[in-house]
């Protein structure tokens, strides 16, 4: 195999640990990720006892070659986008660690955990109040959005 | 055009191996070095200068040529603008040789440019006789590095020095200067024929075959304390027995079936115990059996003890010392363990200097004297990293 770049090496390492020891309810499409380390699909199950119990979601992670210095681009994809005050109907997620608060010490695993806990702490299923406007005007890449973070409680 | 250049380069290498051609700038090419004429090295330095689509040659320096007349002769050659550097050197060579300007005299045995031609000739003949793994000529120290694979596919390396004889004119001598096997003293004496010398060496290697095998099996099964790194050139092994005791086994390379010399090293009390056991076993020495087994019987072990490594402890260190940025202990670009943490005591993150610096630099961290200062990627407490050169 040809020499891997530092970002690919790190992604390979993360992929291995995610396959071996995934957080509860999270599975990674290992085959696809192995073929292209820069784009992963991750399946997430709504935790039992929460509003999303029994639901299955699909997350897409896109990495640049600057990863982990640069945050991954994370969106919900597929037919079932969770209805949540911080998740737009086009799959974009309003989560500070995905942009401003990203740090190279974070990982795919910690992002998954954050999203799981964000879903789990939700008290009422509803779209963000600016959903219709945002979905019409936003860029395809959620990282280009200047997020105006909502409260931290949800 | 390109074919000409190639011919020129090859011709130069063969005829004037110590002449070098360097391009100084767009307009100037320097030709300099030694030329062997009439048993003597002369030194030349000539510039080829391009000017307005034309080139001309200029003599910068010429040494070891007398009388001064020669300089004028050479100038005359250069005035005629020879069509190539090789032809120019050929013409200078002719002038210097035919006019007998160089004083005919015997030179000191070294420093002659034609030694490489003679050696190359000898080597090309030599190569027709053997298939070798690798041959390399070291011009600086006049050494020939050879790697040879024996019948079992074991590779051995040998360095052969070549030099002119001080007694007989124009005779090259070859001598083994180093070898990774304990070869005989007689093989180490110099020889006029590389082939002859190598034949002797091969005979030695063949005779050493049982020794090579024994050493391989010892090195594979025992924890060798000395020599490190293990080399078959040295016919002894000091082998780990316990943290305080080791055993020195000296083998006769030419007769491995001879009982090896065995000596226990360590605190007197323990050595005494091992020695008495050894004395009992000495009588049982038999050369018919597997040698390695016989040696083990002699020192009273079924197999060589392995060093107890505190594996669990090592794991703890490894786990805590993974760089939080590249997630490895040693990243390929830097062969060091992570060595930077932030000021906060209970933060578990460690970083490689290289990884942290790359991140802080990319994120536009503040530079304070020779350090970049920012927040720890893990706990957001202050962290600093020395400025390093990244290439």
Interface residues (C-beta under 8 A of the other chain):
Chain A: X6 X9 X10 X13 X14 X66 X68 X69 X103 X104 X105 X106 X107
Chain B: X324 X325 X326 X327 X328 X331 X332 X333 X349 X355 X358 X359 X362 X363 X376 X377 X378 X380
